[in-house]
Amino acid sequence: MILELNQVASHCEKIRNQNTRIVFTNGCFDILHLGHVTYLKQARELGDFLFVGLNSDASVKKLKGEGRPVQNQKDRAEILSALRFVDAVCIFNEETPLNLIKLVKPLILVKGGDWELSKIVGRDFVESSGGVCKTLPFVSGHSTTTILEKIKTL
């Protein structure tokens, strides 16, 4: 399901009231590839409900530069929400997902292994609320940048 920002807090409250462990992750997910799918599947296995914060088109452009994203935010949200192990997706416009994390109040905050725990946005908030922050192994050789570079050589 794709949620609007104003729906997140009430939806997640209902989920938490069912003793459901909410896992949160975020990213651009511009061109979905094996690395993304493996990571999202592993993230979901850590809890009962996987909530994905999706960078808006404007925030992807700030992070990745001109020419990105390749796919617009609506398409990226639809693709992510179609995965059986992704329970909810919400697009956020800020540079970081901190405000969205505060609405979701996840028990588990997850990022890929290319992130140092100390640099994960929202870690302090989640841990101060009794939650945990984890990193999952990075699937080497699979990245959107690599795919785009390969396309350029064709």
Secondary structure as UniProt FT lines:
FT   STRAND          2..3
FT   HELIX           5..16
FT   TURN            17..19
FT   STRAND          22..27
FT   HELIX           34..44
FT   TURN            45..46
FT   STRAND          49..55
FT   HELIX           57..64
FT   TURN            66..67
FT   HELIX           73..81
FT   TURN            84..85
FT   STRAND          88..92
FT   HELIX           98..104
FT   STRAND          108..112
FT   TURN            113..114
FT   HELIX           117..119
FT   TURN            121..122
FT   HELIX           123..128
FT   TURN            129..130
FT   STRAND          132..136
FT   TURN            140..141
FT   HELIX           144..153
//
